[in-house]
Amino acid sequence: MSDKQRIYLFDTTLRDGQQTPGIDFSVEDKIAIARMLDQFGIDYVEGGYPGANPTDTAFFAKNRTEKASFVAFGMTKRAGVSASNDPGLAGLIQASGDAVCLVAKSWDYHVKVALGCTNEENLESISESVKAVAAAGKEALVDCEHFFDGYKNNRDYAAACAKVAYEAGARWIVLCDTNGGTQPSEISDIVAALIADGIPGDRLGIHAHNDTGQAVANSLAAVEAGVRQIQGTLNGIGERCGNANLVTLIPTLMLKPAFSDRFETGIAPEKLEELTQLSHGFDELLNRSPATQAPYVGASAFATKAGIHASALLKDPRTYEHVPPESIGNFRKVMVSDQGGKSNFINALKRRGIVVAKDDPKLDKLISIVKDREATGYAYEGADASFELLAHRTLGRVPEFFSVTSFRVMVERRFNAMGQITTVSEAVVKLVVDGVEMMSVAEGHGPVNALDIALRKDLGVYQSEIADLELVDYKVRILNGGTEAITRVLIESADGEGERWWTVGVSDNIIDASFQALMDSVVFKLMKNRDMAGKMAAE
């Protein structure tokens, strides 16, 4: 048994992260992200606010995690209403999940202005809500909103809010720096004072915002002072300047002796090697470019330009690297033939059940193709199936299930019989299956949908195999300016077994880019059916 103290990681990407300007998760997005977090080893996945909007309500129709605690977020009961008669609280308790995180005012100014009730009524609401959640057999957490500002303005009342939650049986009392302006030294002092006041550190959490660029520092300062739960988001997304970045916090906790000698997380060391993949895959799902200078996982995090640094790095990587890049699944960039890049490819292939020798010339060819393609806009970190197919085609063989000889798409804007303007899309796909030439025609909601329907309308002997294939998401990113721009299309597919995969296409023609991704999706499904692909997903 380890004598290290356990740090629990609480992800609020799907709740607090959803407040990021420009980010709007669909139910399918939320399911995919929850699975990513669960498989990575996060302790708590906060899914959103059931009852607040149709997306979150649908997401909470069933539990979306296997190992992680699935958490619903919402308000404490209203003042003047009993816990059993508050419909909002009842909805939280009835929603699928293992735990409920209750947001509570802990700054007396907010109690007066926002809630319009007395300080005593607010304390009663916190206590009764926690008891109701616990009585329902669920773990209760309380987010003490604006805790640090509240503590600085009225120390006794903020502490009373935390204490009443603790006494009512809350598993975690989470101290929130909601406005993001508190400094690390203040965090340390206030947490230490609260623990001295009678609330054990192993019942306290920290929820930091990044408005002064110190959300990670504030989270670590809170851990040093005694808290044992950290709340944050993937890649630090969140309202305004974002939340504490779990992608930065996790490797710091696990790789830096100042923390790793004393603490442990629920994330396995081998899972840490998937951190870069998790971070970049999440950005691709958001349809945005990963930050090149992100700590640990950025493309430039271990990149050194030619010169004195590069020559020193080649002699001993420790001269300019604070951790080995492969420990978080990243790799150093000094020169094209760098060994870090090659071993990174070997590991990526191994995870997909593809074993290749380091000196196999086909591996060099694959690396060269990937680098050339990424230079033109392909992004394989977010398109696992396309990468796997490319690897199979380069290293071995992909059966030619079918071949497309040509396709045509027509979009017509016209008046219908009612005199309304309507747009009709029609696609024609000519293909050869098992030596038989076929032609399929289909109409759809837009050119890509028409093309998808036509492609999958008749695959001859393979038609029954793709009956459960479903396209669940379609994302387009313009890679350079103007209407003649290079376009990247990312398609997410799923099948009846509940497995998902992503494929990518790049072209200066959006229809062509879409067709590449559609073709890869269908071929991957046929390969998967034969246990020739998708091994990683099945592990």
C-alpha positions as CSV (number, residue, x, y, z in Angstrom):
1,M,0.0,0.0,0.0
2,S,1.4,3.4,-1.0
3,D,2.1,5.9,1.7
4,K,1.5,8.7,-0.7
5,Q,-1.6,10.9,-0.3
6,R,-4.2,10.6,-3.1
7,I,-5.1,13.6,-5.2
8,Y,-8.5,13.3,-6.9
9,L,-9.0,14.8,-10.3
10,F,-12.4,16.3,-11.2
11,D,-13.1,17.3,-14.8
12,T,-15.6,20.0,-15.6
13,T,-15.0,20.3,-19.3
14,L,-18.5,19.3,-20.1
15,R,-20.1,21.8,-17.6
16,D,-17.8,24.8,-16.9
17,G,-15.9,24.3,-20.2
18,Q,-19.1,24.5,-22.1
19,Q,-19.2,28.2,-21.1
20,T,-16.2,28.9,-23.4
21,P,-17.1,31.4,-26.1
22,G,-17.5,29.6,-29.4
23,I,-17.8,26.1,-27.9
24,D,-21.2,24.4,-28.0
25,F,-21.1,20.6,-27.3
26,S,-23.7,18.3,-28.9
27,V,-24.9,15.2,-27.0
28,E,-22.6,13.1,-29.3
29,D,-19.6,15.4,-28.4
30,K,-20.4,15.0,-24.7
31,I,-20.6,11.2,-25.0
32,A,-17.2,11.1,-26.8
33,I,-15.5,13.4,-24.4
34,A,-16.9,11.6,-21.3
35,R,-15.5,8.3,-22.8
36,M,-12.1,9.9,-23.4
37,L,-11.9,11.2,-19.8
38,D,-13.2,7.9,-18.3
39,Q,-10.7,5.8,-20.2
40,F,-7.8,8.1,-19.3
41,G,-8.4,7.6,-15.6
42,I,-10.1,10.9,-14.4
43,D,-11.9,10.4,-11.0
44,Y,-14.9,12.6,-11.6
45,V,-16.6,13.6,-14.8
46,E,-19.0,16.5,-14.4
47,G,-21.5,16.2,-17.3
48,G,-23.5,19.4,-17.0
49,Y,-26.7,20.7,-15.6
50,P,-29.6,18.3,-16.2
51,G,-32.9,20.2,-16.6
52,A,-31.2,23.4,-17.6
53,N,-31.2,22.7,-21.4
54,P,-32.2,19.8,-23.8
55,T,-28.6,18.7,-24.4
56,D,-27.7,18.2,-20.8
57,T,-31.0,16.6,-20.0
58,A,-30.5,14.1,-22.9
59,F,-26.9,13.5,-21.8
60,F,-28.1,12.5,-18.3
61,A,-30.6,10.0,-19.6
62,K,-28.1,7.4,-18.6
63,N,-24.7,7.0,-16.9
64,R,-22.0,7.9,-19.4
65,T,-18.9,6.6,-17.5
66,E,-17.7,3.1,-16.4
67,K,-14.9,3.9,-13.9
68,A,-15.2,7.6,-13.2
69,S,-17.9,9.1,-11.0
70,F,-20.6,10.7,-13.2
71,V,-21.6,14.0,-11.7
72,A,-24.6,16.2,-12.2
73,F,-24.3,19.9,-11.4
74,G,-27.0,22.3,-10.1
75,M,-28.2,24.7,-7.5
76,T,-28.9,24.1,-3.8
77,K,-32.5,24.3,-2.9
78,R,-34.2,27.7,-2.9
79,A,-34.8,29.5,0.4
80,G,-38.3,29.1,1.8
81,V,-38.9,25.7,0.1
82,S,-38.1,22.3,1.7
83,A,-35.5,20.1,0.0
84,S,-38.2,17.5,-0.8
85,N,-40.4,20.2,-2.5
86,D,-37.7,21.8,-4.7
87,P,-38.1,20.6,-8.3
88,G,-34.6,21.7,-9.3
89,L,-33.0,19.7,-6.5
90,A,-35.3,16.7,-7.2
91,G,-34.2,16.8,-10.9
92,L,-30.5,16.6,-9.9
93,I,-31.0,13.7,-7.5
94,Q,-33.1,11.8,-10.1
95,A,-30.7,12.3,-13.0
96,S,-28.4,9.4,-13.9
97,G,-25.1,9.6,-12.1
98,D,-23.1,8.7,-9.0
99,A,-22.7,12.2,-7.5
100,V,-24.3,15.7,-7.4
101,C,-22.2,18.9,-7.3
102,L,-24.2,21.6,-5.7
103,V,-23.2,25.2,-6.3
104,A,-23.6,27.4,-3.2
105,K,-23.0,31.1,-2.6
106,S,-20.3,31.7,0.0
107,W,-19.9,35.4,-0.3
108,D,-22.5,37.3,1.8
109,Y,-22.7,40.0,-0.8
110,H,-23.9,37.5,-3.4
111,V,-26.3,35.9,-1.0
112,K,-28.0,39.3,-0.6
113,V,-27.8,40.5,-4.2
114,A,-28.2,37.3,-6.2
115,L,-30.3,35.1,-3.9
116,G,-32.2,37.8,-2.0
117,C,-32.3,35.7,1.1
118,T,-30.7,36.0,4.6
119,N,-27.3,34.5,5.4
120,E,-29.0,32.0,7.7
121,E,-31.4,30.8,5.0
122,N,-28.5,30.2,2.6
123,L,-26.7,28.1,5.2
124,E,-29.9,26.1,5.7
125,S,-30.2,25.6,1.9
126,I,-26.6,24.2,1.8
127,S,-27.1,21.9,4.7
128,E,-30.5,20.5,3.6
129,S,-29.5,20.0,0.0
130,V,-26.4,18.0,1.0
131,K,-28.5,15.8,3.3
132,A,-31.0,15.2,0.5
133,V,-28.3,14.1,-1.9
134,A,-26.7,11.8,0.6
135,A,-30.1,10.4,1.6
136,A,-30.6,9.4,-2.0
137,G,-27.4,7.4,-1.9
138,K,-25.3,9.7,-4.0
139,E,-22.1,11.5,-3.2
140,A,-22.6,15.1,-2.4
141,L,-20.1,17.8,-3.4
142,V,-20.5,21.5,-2.8
143,D,-18.9,24.2,-5.0
144,C,-18.4,27.2,-2.7
145,E,-18.8,29.9,-5.4
146,H,-16.6,33.1,-5.0
147,F,-15.1,31.5,-1.8
148,F,-11.8,33.3,-1.8
149,D,-13.4,36.8,-2.5
150,G,-16.0,36.0,0.1
151,Y,-13.4,34.9,2.6
152,K,-11.5,38.2,2.2
153,N,-14.7,40.2,2.7
154,N,-16.3,38.2,5.4
155,R,-14.1,35.5,6.7
156,D,-16.5,34.1,9.3
157,Y,-19.4,33.7,6.8
158,A,-17.4,32.1,4.0
159,A,-16.0,29.6,6.5
160,A,-19.5,28.9,7.9
161,C,-20.7,28.0,4.4
162,A,-17.9,25.5,4.0
163,K,-18.3,24.2,7.5
164,V,-22.1,23.6,7.2
165,A,-21.5,21.6,4.0
166,Y,-18.9,19.5,5.8
167,E,-21.1,18.9,8.9
168,A,-24.1,18.0,6.6
169,G,-21.9,15.2,5.1
170,A,-20.6,16.6,1.9
171,R,-17.7,14.4,0.6
172,W,-16.0,17.4,-1.0
173,I,-16.2,21.1,-0.2
174,V,-14.7,22.8,-3.2
175,L,-13.2,26.3,-2.8
176,C,-13.8,28.3,-6.0
177,D,-11.8,31.3,-7.2
178,T,-14.7,32.2,-9.4
179,N,-13.4,35.6,-10.6
180,G,-9.9,34.2,-11.0
181,G,-8.1,37.1,-9.3
182,T,-6.7,35.4,-6.2
183,Q,-3.0,35.0,-5.9
184,P,-1.2,31.8,-5.0
185,S,0.0,33.1,-1.7
186,E,-3.5,34.1,-0.7
187,I,-4.8,30.7,-1.7
188,S,-2.2,29.0,0.5
189,D,-3.0,31.2,3.5
190,I,-6.8,30.8,3.2
191,V,-6.7,27.1,2.7
192,A,-4.4,26.6,5.7
193,A,-6.6,28.8,7.8
194,L,-9.7,26.8,6.8
195,I,-8.1,23.5,7.7
196,A,-6.9,24.9,11.0
197,D,-10.6,26.0,11.5
198,G,-11.7,22.3,11.5
199,I,-12.3,21.1,8.0
200,P,-9.9,18.3,7.0
201,G,-7.8,18.9,3.9
202,D,-8.9,15.5,2.5
203,R,-12.4,16.9,2.2
204,L,-11.4,20.0,0.4
205,G,-11.1,20.8,-3.3
206,I,-9.9,23.7,-5.5
207,H,-11.6,25.2,-8.5
208,A,-9.4,27.9,-10.1
209,H,-10.0,30.2,-13.0
210,N,-7.2,31.6,-15.2
211,D,-7.9,35.3,-15.3
212,T,-4.4,36.2,-14.1
213,G,-2.8,33.2,-15.8
214,Q,-2.3,31.4,-12.5
215,A,-5.1,28.8,-12.4
216,V,-2.5,25.9,-12.5
217,A,-0.3,27.7,-9.9
218,N,-3.3,28.4,-7.6
219,S,-4.4,24.7,-7.9
220,L,-0.9,23.5,-6.9
221,A,-0.7,26.1,-4.1
222,A,-4.0,24.7,-2.7
223,V,-2.6,21.1,-2.9
224,E,0.5,22.2,-1.0
225,A,-1.7,23.8,1.6
226,G,-3.8,20.6,2.0
227,V,-6.6,20.2,-0.5
228,R,-6.9,16.8,-2.1
229,Q,-9.2,17.4,-5.0
230,I,-8.5,19.5,-8.1
231,Q,-11.2,20.7,-10.5
232,G,-10.2,21.7,-14.0
233,T,-10.8,21.2,-17.8
234,L,-9.1,19.7,-20.8
235,N,-6.7,22.2,-22.3
236,G,-7.9,24.8,-19.8
237,I,-11.1,25.7,-21.7
238,G,-13.7,27.7,-19.7
239,E,-15.5,31.0,-19.6
240,R,-13.4,34.2,-20.0
241,C,-9.7,33.2,-19.7
242,G,-10.5,29.5,-18.9
243,N,-10.1,27.1,-16.0
244,A,-7.2,25.3,-14.5
245,N,-5.7,23.1,-17.2
246,L,-5.8,19.4,-16.2
247,V,-3.5,18.6,-19.2
248,T,-0.8,20.7,-17.5
249,L,-1.6,19.8,-13.9
250,I,-1.6,16.0,-14.4
251,P,2.0,15.6,-15.6
252,T,3.2,18.1,-13.1
253,L,1.6,16.0,-10.3
254,M,3.0,12.8,-11.7
255,L,6.4,13.7,-13.0
256,K,7.7,16.5,-10.7
257,P,9.2,15.1,-7.5
258,A,7.9,18.1,-5.5
259,F,4.5,16.5,-6.0
260,S,5.1,12.9,-7.2
261,D,7.2,12.0,-4.1
262,R,4.2,12.9,-1.8
263,F,1.1,12.4,-3.9
264,E,-0.5,10.0,-6.4
265,T,-3.4,10.3,-8.8
266,G,-5.7,7.7,-10.2
267,I,-4.0,7.8,-13.6
268,A,-1.8,4.9,-14.6
269,P,1.8,5.8,-15.7
270,E,1.2,4.2,-19.0
271,K,-1.9,6.3,-19.5
272,L,0.2,9.4,-19.1
273,E,1.9,8.5,-22.4
274,E,-1.5,9.1,-24.1
275,L,-1.7,12.7,-22.7
276,T,-0.6,14.4,-25.9
277,Q,-3.0,12.3,-27.9
278,L,-5.9,13.2,-25.5
279,S,-5.2,16.9,-25.7
280,H,-4.8,17.1,-29.5
281,G,-7.8,14.7,-30.1
282,F,-9.9,17.0,-27.9
283,D,-8.9,20.1,-29.9
284,E,-9.7,18.3,-33.1
285,L,-13.1,17.4,-31.7
286,L,-13.6,21.2,-31.0
287,N,-12.5,21.8,-34.6
288,R,-9.6,24.0,-33.6
289,S,-5.8,23.8,-34.0
290,P,-3.9,22.5,-30.9
291,A,-1.8,25.3,-29.2
292,T,1.7,24.7,-30.4
293,Q,3.3,26.2,-27.3
294,A,1.0,24.4,-24.8
295,P,3.1,23.1,-21.8
296,Y,4.0,19.4,-22.1
297,V,1.8,18.5,-25.1
298,G,2.4,21.4,-27.6
299,A,4.1,20.6,-30.9
300,S,6.8,23.1,-29.9
301,A,7.1,21.9,-26.3
302,F,10.2,19.9,-27.1
303,A,11.2,21.6,-30.4
304,T,14.7,23.1,-30.6
305,K,15.9,25.1,-33.6
306,A,19.4,24.5,-35.0
307,G,22.3,26.0,-33.1
308,I,23.9,25.6,-29.7
309,H,20.7,24.3,-28.0
310,A,20.2,21.6,-30.7
311,S,23.8,20.3,-30.5
312,A,23.7,20.2,-26.7
313,L,20.3,18.4,-26.9
314,L,21.6,15.7,-29.2
315,K,24.5,15.0,-26.8
316,D,22.2,14.8,-23.8
317,P,18.4,15.6,-24.0
318,R,18.4,16.7,-20.4
319,T,20.3,19.8,-21.3
320,Y,17.1,21.5,-22.6
321,E,14.2,19.2,-21.6
322,H,12.6,19.3,-18.1
323,V,10.9,15.9,-18.6
324,P,11.4,13.1,-21.3
325,P,8.9,14.0,-24.0
326,E,7.8,10.4,-24.5
327,S,6.6,10.3,-20.9
328,I,3.6,12.3,-22.0
329,G,3.4,10.9,-25.6
330,N,5.1,13.9,-27.2
331,F,8.4,13.9,-29.0
332,R,11.4,16.2,-29.5
333,K,12.0,17.9,-32.8
334,V,15.5,18.7,-33.8
335,M,15.9,17.1,-37.2
336,V,13.7,15.1,-39.6
337,S,15.4,11.7,-38.8
338,D,15.1,12.1,-35.0
339,Q,14.7,8.9,-33.1
340,G,12.1,10.4,-30.8
341,G,9.8,10.8,-33.8
342,K,10.3,7.2,-34.9
343,S,9.7,5.7,-31.5
344,N,6.6,7.8,-31.2
345,F,5.3,6.3,-34.4
346,I,6.2,2.8,-33.3
347,N,4.2,3.3,-30.1
348,A,1.3,4.8,-31.9
349,L,1.2,1.7,-34.2
350,K,1.7,-0.7,-31.4
351,R,-1.4,0.7,-29.6
352,R,-3.3,-0.2,-32.7
353,G,-2.0,-3.8,-32.8
354,I,0.5,-3.1,-35.6
355,V,4.0,-4.3,-34.9
356,V,6.8,-2.9,-37.0
357,A,10.6,-3.1,-36.6
358,K,12.5,0.1,-36.0
359,D,14.7,-0.5,-39.0
360,D,11.9,-1.5,-41.4
361,P,12.2,0.8,-44.5
362,K,8.4,0.8,-44.7
363,L,8.3,2.6,-41.4
364,D,10.5,5.4,-42.8
365,K,8.1,5.6,-45.8
366,L,5.1,5.9,-43.5
367,I,6.7,8.7,-41.4
368,S,7.6,10.5,-44.6
369,I,4.0,10.2,-45.9
370,V,2.5,11.4,-42.6
371,K,4.9,14.4,-42.4
372,D,4.2,15.3,-46.0
373,R,0.5,15.0,-45.5
374,E,0.5,17.0,-42.3
375,A,2.3,19.8,-44.0
376,T,-0.6,20.0,-46.5
377,G,-3.2,20.0,-43.7
378,Y,-4.0,16.5,-42.6
379,A,-4.3,16.0,-38.9
380,Y,-4.0,12.4,-37.9
381,E,-4.1,13.0,-34.1
382,G,-7.8,13.6,-34.5
383,A,-8.4,11.0,-37.2
384,D,-7.3,7.7,-35.7
385,A,-9.0,5.5,-38.3
386,S,-7.5,7.3,-41.3
387,F,-4.0,7.0,-39.6
388,E,-4.6,3.3,-39.1
389,L,-5.7,2.8,-42.7
390,L,-2.7,4.7,-44.0
391,A,-0.4,2.6,-41.8
392,H,-1.9,-0.7,-43.1
393,R,-1.7,0.5,-46.7
394,T,2.0,1.5,-46.3
395,L,3.2,-1.3,-44.1
396,G,1.0,-4.1,-45.4
397,R,-2.2,-4.5,-47.3
398,V,-5.7,-3.2,-47.3
399,P,-8.1,-5.4,-49.3
400,E,-9.7,-3.6,-52.2
401,F,-13.3,-4.1,-51.1
402,F,-14.6,-1.7,-53.8
403,S,-13.3,1.1,-56.0
404,V,-14.9,4.3,-57.0
405,T,-14.5,5.1,-60.7
406,S,-16.2,8.5,-60.5
407,F,-18.7,10.6,-58.6
408,R,-20.8,13.7,-59.5
409,V,-22.6,16.1,-57.2
410,M,-25.2,18.6,-58.2
411,V,-26.8,21.4,-56.1
412,E,-29.8,23.1,-57.5
413,R,-31.5,26.1,-56.0
414,R,-35.1,26.5,-57.3
415,F,-38.7,27.4,-56.5
416,N,-40.9,24.5,-55.4
417,A,-44.6,24.1,-56.2
418,M,-45.5,26.3,-53.2
419,G,-43.4,29.2,-54.6
420,Q,-40.7,28.8,-51.9
421,I,-37.0,28.7,-52.5
422,T,-35.6,25.3,-51.9
423,T,-32.1,23.7,-52.4
424,V,-31.8,20.2,-53.7
425,S,-28.6,18.1,-53.6
426,E,-28.2,15.1,-55.8
427,A,-25.2,12.7,-56.0
428,V,-24.2,10.0,-58.5
429,V,-21.5,7.5,-57.5
430,K,-20.1,4.9,-59.9
431,L,-18.2,2.0,-58.3
432,V,-16.9,-1.5,-58.9
433,V,-17.6,-4.2,-56.3
434,D,-16.3,-7.7,-56.9
435,G,-15.9,-7.0,-60.6
436,V,-19.4,-5.7,-61.0
437,E,-20.0,-2.1,-62.1
438,M,-22.7,-0.2,-60.2
439,M,-24.2,3.2,-60.2
440,S,-26.1,4.7,-57.2
441,V,-28.1,8.0,-57.2
442,A,-29.3,9.8,-54.1
443,E,-30.8,13.0,-52.9
444,G,-29.8,14.5,-49.5
445,H,-29.7,17.4,-47.2
446,G,-26.8,19.1,-48.8
447,P,-24.1,17.7,-51.2
448,V,-22.1,15.7,-48.6
449,N,-25.2,14.0,-47.2
450,A,-26.3,13.1,-50.8
451,L,-22.8,11.7,-51.5
452,D,-22.8,9.7,-48.3
453,I,-26.2,8.1,-49.1
454,A,-25.2,7.4,-52.7
455,L,-21.9,5.8,-51.7
456,R,-23.5,3.5,-49.1
457,K,-26.7,2.8,-51.1
458,D,-25.4,-0.4,-52.7
459,L,-22.0,-1.9,-51.9
460,G,-23.1,-5.3,-53.2
461,V,-21.8,-8.2,-51.1
462,Y,-20.7,-5.8,-48.4
463,Q,-24.0,-3.9,-48.1
464,S,-25.2,-5.8,-45.0
465,E,-21.9,-5.1,-43.3
466,I,-22.4,-1.4,-43.3
467,A,-26.1,-1.4,-42.3
468,D,-25.2,-0.2,-38.8
469,L,-22.6,2.4,-39.9
470,E,-23.7,5.9,-38.9
471,L,-22.0,9.2,-39.4
472,V,-22.4,11.1,-36.1
473,D,-20.4,14.3,-36.7
474,Y,-19.0,16.3,-39.6
475,K,-16.5,19.1,-39.1
476,V,-14.9,21.5,-41.6
477,R,-11.9,23.6,-41.1
478,I,-10.6,26.2,-43.6
479,L,-6.8,26.0,-43.4
480,N,-6.0,29.2,-45.2
481,G,-7.9,32.3,-46.3
482,G,-10.2,32.9,-49.3
483,T,-12.8,30.9,-51.2
484,E,-10.0,28.9,-52.9
485,A,-8.7,27.8,-49.5
486,I,-7.5,24.3,-48.5
487,T,-10.3,22.6,-46.6
488,R,-10.0,19.8,-44.0
489,V,-13.0,17.6,-43.2
490,L,-13.1,15.5,-40.1
491,I,-15.9,12.8,-39.9
492,E,-16.9,10.9,-36.8
493,S,-18.5,7.5,-37.4
494,A,-20.1,4.9,-35.1
495,D,-21.5,1.4,-35.5
496,G,-23.9,-0.9,-33.7
497,E,-21.2,-2.1,-31.3
498,G,-21.0,1.4,-29.9
499,E,-17.5,1.9,-31.3
500,R,-16.4,5.3,-32.8
501,W,-13.7,6.4,-35.2
502,W,-12.6,9.5,-36.9
503,T,-11.5,9.9,-40.5
504,V,-10.0,12.9,-42.3
505,G,-9.9,14.3,-45.9
506,V,-8.0,17.4,-47.2
507,S,-8.5,19.1,-50.6
508,D,-9.0,22.5,-52.1
509,N,-12.5,21.1,-52.9
510,I,-14.8,20.6,-49.9
511,I,-16.7,17.8,-51.6
512,D,-13.5,15.9,-52.5
513,A,-12.2,16.3,-48.9
514,S,-15.5,15.0,-47.6
515,F,-15.5,12.0,-50.0
516,Q,-11.9,11.0,-48.9
517,A,-13.1,11.0,-45.2
518,L,-16.3,9.1,-46.2
519,M,-14.4,6.4,-48.1
520,D,-11.9,5.9,-45.2
521,S,-14.9,5.5,-42.8
522,V,-16.5,2.8,-44.9
523,V,-13.2,0.9,-45.5
524,F,-12.3,1.1,-41.8
525,K,-15.7,-0.4,-40.9
526,L,-15.1,-3.3,-43.4
527,M,-11.6,-3.8,-42.0
528,K,-12.9,-3.7,-38.4
529,N,-15.5,-6.3,-39.2
530,R,-12.6,-8.6,-40.2
531,D,-10.6,-7.9,-37.0
532,M,-8.0,-6.2,-39.3
533,A,-8.4,-2.7,-37.7
534,G,-9.7,-1.0,-34.7
535,K,-7.8,-3.2,-32.2
536,M,-7.0,-0.3,-29.9
537,A,-10.7,0.6,-29.5
538,A,-11.4,-3.0,-28.5
539,E,-8.7,-3.2,-25.9
